[in-house]
């Protein structure tokens, strides 16, 4: 007999080897099973490649979203840092020097610090009411709510007014102007030396602002009696005025019937009280104008009546008549003589003899 499991007769005459079977699982042993296929896990079915690609795309999208959120958060933090004073209470002291207290208060409010007005004192570079120093100084680091203390100017320091009494006006002016003061001068009649300072305001040694005005009173001689010098010769009039202290005398020549060199007008008029430095103008006659002259016409051997007519036509007058004063009397001599030049309207004297047909020699004419 053949061994069992090693071939046998299948009844159909086929001599085929018999395949051995696996032994059966023991009774009660767990049954072995394959895990289920998850399409999203890139399973192992025929769609495995497509599922792995889809999983990779989803992961990238998630990473991009996360990155965008992080960028947004960073931007928000930066913005809050920039626009929230860096999130600190640090501040910088504002520049307050040169401003008024009211202006400085606005600067302090803007910067978040407090303002305190300390002492007031003279400041060389700041006018009254302006801040001349501060503590802490401008741009110094400080914390918000801290205090900046300022000093307010009462004006530039006052300086002492120098003593210029009894000095000449020119010397006093130079001393004061060199010291930074302005100068105003008033002249007043005084017994003091003319041209010297008799008073100053402010007084010597007083304190005053630099560039302020100092008023000086300068002496001048009291007014003197100025005489009336009209009708006097010019040289004599000037000598009289100079002798009384009036030295400022000028001359102006004018036409006048008065003799040449005679003072015919005076300005200011005298007699009057005048300061010695007054300008006196004397108008002096140039003398009467030269008269027009005419020649004596030929008057001899003419009747006295004809002579009168000839003289009137020449612009002359009949003077003395020596002899008969009859229009028919004949003229045989004149003074001035014929053709002599005489002043117009001057007189011509004549000598006459009885008239008729007699000639100047006593004979008959004809």
Secondary structure as GFF3:
##gff-version 3
##sequence-region A 1 366
A	DSSP	three_ten_helix	39	41	.	.	.	ID=ss1
A	DSSP	alpha_helix	48	83	.	.	.	ID=ss2
A	DSSP	three_ten_helix	85	87	.	.	.	ID=ss3
A	DSSP	beta_strand	90	92	.	.	.	ID=ss4
A	DSSP	alpha_helix	101	111	.	.	.	ID=ss5
A	DSSP	beta_strand	114	121	.	.	.	ID=ss6
A	DSSP	beta_strand	131	135	.	.	.	ID=ss7
A	DSSP	beta_strand	141	143	.	.	.	ID=ss8
A	DSSP	beta_strand	147	153	.	.	.	ID=ss9
A	DSSP	beta_strand	159	160	.	.	.	ID=ss10
A	DSSP	alpha_helix	169	178	.	.	.	ID=ss11
A	DSSP	beta_strand	182	189	.	.	.	ID=ss12
A	DSSP	beta_strand	197	201	.	.	.	ID=ss13
A	DSSP	beta_strand	207	208	.	.	.	ID=ss14
A	DSSP	beta_strand	213	220	.	.	.	ID=ss15
A	DSSP	beta_strand	224	226	.	.	.	ID=ss16
A	DSSP	alpha_helix	234	243	.	.	.	ID=ss17
A	DSSP	beta_strand	249	254	.	.	.	ID=ss18
A	DSSP	beta_strand	263	267	.	.	.	ID=ss19
A	DSSP	beta_strand	272	274	.	.	.	ID=ss20
A	DSSP	beta_strand	280	285	.	.	.	ID=ss21
A	DSSP	beta_strand	293	295	.	.	.	ID=ss22
A	DSSP	alpha_helix	304	314	.	.	.	ID=ss23
A	DSSP	beta_strand	317	322	.	.	.	ID=ss24
A	DSSP	beta_strand	330	335	.	.	.	ID=ss25
A	DSSP	beta_strand	341	343	.	.	.	ID=ss26
A	DSSP	beta_strand	347	353	.	.	.	ID=ss27
###
